[in-house]
């Protein structure tokens, strides 16, 4: 290896991983400007210098039945990845979240003897604890972002470095409130409800119509209610003309909303970071839910509640995610109520537990110390 030009094979399979991957690439390049990155990611990682093989838009597959349907494609991606790794002989492989693919890649790379760092570890404390064997056998560096994870993994003989959560860096909208309101023709006395239906098309298809029904019902009670939907790049929406859509500055929609209906995932924690009260939901296909209910050991579906160790935000899974439950929980959050105040207090607690800024630099230091 040329010490001044380390080479990395890096994999992110989802939009959130693309964001974290781009910032990690930037931090590594601050120390090694001539470092190179090849692998799978999205637009942000490409902008940071990734030579991309497959885009996250093609890799973001969720649910058991969906994975089976896309299995031939994913087998091809695995084969191409291994061929590229054998060809370029990277100094280190960096895996970001996306455990269904990344853990198998780690196993398949063992014959090549290339060390592997795992950043944003799989949620083995929720389900598939038996996957810990992958960390024992194939992964030599584990980098955790949740405060409770280090103890959990180390109790299972997996040395783990807690680097802090990326959201400790802060989440800042690109647009100030005045210009955001001008963009969407909003008035100062409008009450803005954000609908965050998910970053995958299948999530949007399962959740959006329910969320819109809830918004219509709440609009009969809350005067001047305006609804804005956050749209990921890789999804399409079919919504009424009076519903606003924000696809350029999703953080602005979150920040300036009075409350949100959120599909469980990274967005639920983003809302907490931005002090936006929310109701969190998730619906799976019937088969995926059946399998998940048998293996999932986590007490909550929202990362906000998992970090706090208690219910901070109302959460509804599968059949419990219905119009009555969502509306009853959401309505108090759109007014100055005790429920709203208690939730904001809980979100403040969660923010304080995420560590201090500098996560990507600390992660880069940890990875570079191994090359």
Helices and strands as residue ranges (DSSP letters): E 7-12, H 15-31, E 36-41, H 43-47, E 50-55, H 56-59, H 64-69, H 71-88, E 92-96, H 99-109, G 110-112, E 116-119, G 129-131, H 132-137, E 141-144, H 149-154, E 160-162, G 166-169, H 177-183, E 191-196, H 201-219, E 225-230, E 244-246, H 250-256, E 259-263, H 266-273, E 277-282, H 286-295, H 303-308, E 314-317, G 318-320, H 323-331, G 332-334, H 338-352, H 359-368
